[in-house]
Amino acid sequence: MKRISLLLVLGLAIISLAGCGEIETREKILPDGSKVIIDSVGNVIRSSLPTSFASLIDSEVAKRLGVTPADIENKPPEEVEKLSREFKNTLSAFSQTTISSAHKLLNCYFWPESEIQKISLKQLKQEIAELKKEWKSALAVIEEFKDIPAVEAYINDVNRAFEEVEKSSIFNRKSLETAHNIFHDLESIWWKTDPPEYGVTETEKILADNLQPQKDEEYIYDKQTGRYINETTGIWYIVENGYKVIPPEEYFDPDKVGIPSGINISNRPDDVWQLKEIREITIKSGDTLVDIINPYFMNEHFRMNYEWYAKQVLKLNNITDPHYIKAGDTLKIPIYIDKGAKENQ
């Protein structure tokens, strides 16, 4: 029996060695249109990062605070010393030690190296809650750099990891595993450019794309609010996960200032729409409800949620089946105005 087992092992080893060599890869297009390289069994092959998170932050903070070699060349020693202290304090605010401590605690919970290292779920959550307090106090400094896509992603990743720990229970270990993997990868990409083990962070994706702080000639970055503001039109946007976004609360009149290009424009909240008038039309043969309301929605209600508008039409006309309307009947069409338009008159 032992001889058969040994022969089997040797046979598998020979087969394995025969299969060694260049790994077969191919390109795959994801649903979002992006392309990745996968191996023969379908695993995504992740390449090294163009920079570590620490290197990116070090460079950007130095430029923002004016402590690059070129900046401090002609400055007096006392000013250089002051700027250097500010530089070090800013870097420390990014809480790399907090991330490492959280990762270490989760390692102790899942894989304690001795009986002494074992910790209960209750103890784990208590200690990580203390680390979260440290993180929250550091955010005041970190958020000044949110216009850097990798920093925005880093903040989101850390917050998500802490949230996963909070919602965990003895019946929900999956959340702890997710938190562990996030903290592990964040600690890894802090100093290294090797792809982290789990590949679960938004920060890695941003670093992989080598996204740098966005420079926009028309918009000026306001450090206090984290907004990019166009001083001519008054339009402002923020950066979320590497994308320019005009959030729901920001109102602007497209007829006066136009529609900015290259920026994602969020729908306005449903509660900002105020009924302005009701128009009546006669339904013609062959008309569908969608065909009738679409022009009114598109032309009169910029940044409105389409589903919300359709529900208002159904409610106003007491329609229970949107697929059934009758030629010759009168259909009431509500026209709304954004409250922001009145406030900005």
C-alpha angles and dihedrals in degrees: 000000000000090000092053091049091049092050090049092052092048090048092052090047091053091048090048093050091046088056094052120107135076113004113239111236137176139182121257128192113219124216090260091057096253120130128230135177116239133188128235093280095047101261116144112245108221118203128216117281118254089230141004119248091244092054092050093048093044091054096044096045090048091053094045094049095040097240100128115123090257092051098051098038095099100026122110116258095248092055091046090051091050093049091047091055091049089049093053093045091051093051092048089054089069085078101223088160090053090054091047092049092050090049091050092050092052090049089053090050096049102030113017112185092212142006090263091059095053114114132184124238089250092054091045093054092045094052094045089049087059090050089051089057089055089049093050092052090051093051092078088069099035095052090064085074097047091116086074103087094217091053092050089051092046091054091049092048094050092046090050092051092052091047091052091055091049094054095045124109138169086274094046110054091147090080091055091050090052091049091048092051093049094049090045093053094044091053090048098051092044092082106004134069094203112110108264120246101253105030094212103130131096088214091066092052092051093048090047090056088048091228112183128193109294117251115204123180094202097047129061119209115236108206095197097056100025089234132134105222130197103214092199100052100020090230115142136187139186132215117247120179091339097312132108108241134182100209125223094258094058112093125194134162110239091197091061104035103018127231114296115233126225093028127105108236116208123214116257118251115272093240095064093070115099122189110252103173144334120236124197126214134176115241113237128209110278094021119136124200091244092051091051101046099037096078091049091048095047098042103037107030113055112186095006121140106251095211091053091051093049090052091053091053091050092047094047092051097039090238114165098174112044090192093063121068126144128230112245095030121119117246121201115220116199117215117201136194126211110245087222089068091060093046091052097047 
